[in-house]
Amino acid sequence: MTDFQRDILIGLMFSVGILGFISGEFIVSTIMFATAAIFSNISVSRRLLG
C-alpha cells in the first residue's frame, strides 16, 4: 500500500467517524476514530523505523 493510499484510507476513516458522531452513532464513530488513530500511528512509526 502506498503512502497516498494510506492517507486516503485514514482520511476516510476519520470522515466516517465524524459523520457517525454527527448522526448519533457514537459506537461507530468511536471505533472509526480509534482505528484511524492506530493505523496512523503504525504508519508513522513504520516511516521512522525504516
C-alpha positions as CSV (number, residue, x, y, z in Angstrom):
1,M,0.0,0.0,0.0
2,T,1.5,3.4,-1.0
3,D,1.6,6.4,1.3
4,F,-1.1,8.1,-0.8
5,Q,-3.5,5.1,-0.4
6,R,-2.8,5.0,3.4
7,D,-3.5,8.7,3.7
8,I,-6.8,8.3,1.8
9,L,-7.8,5.3,4.0
10,I,-7.0,7.2,7.2
11,G,-8.9,10.3,5.9
12,L,-12.0,8.2,5.0
13,M,-12.0,6.5,8.4
14,F,-11.8,9.9,10.1
15,S,-14.6,11.3,7.9
16,V,-16.8,8.3,8.6
17,G,-16.1,8.9,12.3
18,I,-17.2,12.5,12.1
19,L,-20.3,11.6,10.2
20,G,-21.2,8.9,12.6
21,F,-20.7,11.3,15.5
22,I,-23.0,13.9,13.9
23,S,-25.7,11.3,13.2
24,G,-25.6,9.9,16.8
25,E,-23.8,6.6,16.1
26,F,-21.4,7.0,18.9
27,I,-20.1,3.4,18.9
28,V,-19.4,3.5,15.1
29,S,-17.7,6.9,15.4
30,T,-15.5,5.7,18.4
31,I,-14.4,2.6,16.5
32,M,-13.6,4.6,13.4
33,F,-11.6,7.3,15.3
34,A,-9.7,4.6,17.2
35,T,-9.0,2.6,14.0
36,A,-7.8,5.7,12.2
37,A,-5.5,6.7,15.2
38,I,-4.0,3.2,15.5
39,F,-3.5,2.9,11.7
40,S,-1.9,6.4,11.6
41,N,0.5,5.6,14.4
42,I,1.5,2.3,12.8
43,S,2.1,4.2,9.6
44,V,4.2,6.9,11.2
45,S,6.3,4.5,13.3
46,R,7.0,2.4,10.2
47,R,8.3,5.6,8.4
48,L,10.5,6.5,11.4
49,L,12.0,3.0,11.7
50,G,12.5,2.2,8.1
